[in-house]
Amino acid sequence: VQLVESGGGLVQAGGSLRLSCTASGFAFDMHAVGWFRQAPGKEREGVASISDSGDTAYYADSVKGRFTISRDSAKNTVYLQMNSLKPEDTAVYYCASTRGTLWEGSIWYREVEYDFWGQGTQVTVSS
């Protein structure tokens, strides 16, 4: 079981990045997936989450209208499109998954709801 994030990097404020979370070793299309981030000196927080079917998504208020989560089951990949990036978006971004039957949309942001985690990818937004 493995989740691998990619796509992080350095971007100027107002720019865009697309993060990818690619899974292997399990039935990814039966798992809901969340994106989390942790900035230096801060707790990890939920950014967005998507159901196993891809028809339901949730976002943190701080990223609504700027970030979009999506998935491509054929590629075993979930994406996080990040537009209009701000310096406060700087963080290590992690993807995590949980079985779709256990995922509850009302608590999508809770880390304990997810079983498998990637190693993270750094996103740095310069002002």
N, C-alpha and C positions, 0 to 999 in steps of 0.2 A: 504494500500500500504506500503510495507516494503522491504527494502534491508538490508541484514545482511552479513557483512564481517567476515571471520574467517581465521585462518591459520597463522596469524602473530606470531612473536616470536623473540628470540635472536639466531643468527647464526654467525659463524665465516666467515671471508672473504673467498670467494671461494666456500662457501656452497650454498645450495638451499632451497627454501621454495615454497610452493604452496598455494596461497591465493584463497579463494572461496567467491563468492558473490551469495547468495541465495535469491530469490525473492518470495514474496507471495502477494496475493491480487490483482493481475492484470495479463494481458496476456503478460508474460515476453518474450515469443517467438516472439512477435511483436515489441520488443524493442531492439534498439542498446544499447550497454553497454560500458562504459568507465571506465578505472582505472586511478585514479589521486593519487598524493602523495603530502604531505606537510612536509618539513623538518623544524626543529626549526629555526625561524627567516627568513624563506623564504616563498615566495608565493606558493600557490598550483599550481602544474603543471600536465599536461596530461602525462600519461605513455603509455597507449595503449587503443585501442578501437576496437570493433568488431560489425559487422552489425547484424541485426536481424536474418538473415539467417545463419550467421556464415561463409560466404564464402569470406568476406572481412575484413581485419584487418589492423590497422595502429599502428605504434610504434614511440615513441620519439627516436631521434638519440642516446641518451645516453643509451638506453636499447636494441637497435636492436642487434639481434644475441644472446642475453642473456635471454630475457623474451619472453614468448609465451602466447598469450591470446587465449582462446578457450571456447566453451560453450556446455552444455549438456541440450538440451531443455526438455528432459524427467525428468530431476532433477531440472529444473528451476534454473540452476546454471551456472555462468560464472567463469572461472578459470584464474589465472595469475600464470604461472609457472615461477619462477625466479631462474635462474642458475648463477653461477659465480658471486655471490653477492659481492659488494664492500661496504666499509664503507659509501661512498656517497649515497648509496641506502637507508640509514637509514631515515625513515620518517613514518608518519601515512599515510596509504594507504586507499583510499576511492573508492568505486564503485558507479557509477551513471548510470541512464538509461534515454532514451528518445525514443519516438515512432519512429519506423524504417522509417516511411514515412517522418519524419522530419529530419532525420539524414543526414548530408552532410559530406562525407569523407574528404573533403578539409579543414574542420574546426573542425575536431573531437576533438581537444585539447582544445576547448573553453568551459569553465565551463557553460556559459550561455546557451549552447545548450542542457543541460541535466536538466530534471525535478525532478527526484527522486534521493536521496542520502542516502547512508548508514552512519553509525556512525563512521566508520573507524576502522582499526586494526593496531597496532604498529609493525613495522619491525625495528629491530636493528641489524646492522652488525658490529661485532667487528673486529678490525684489528689484 
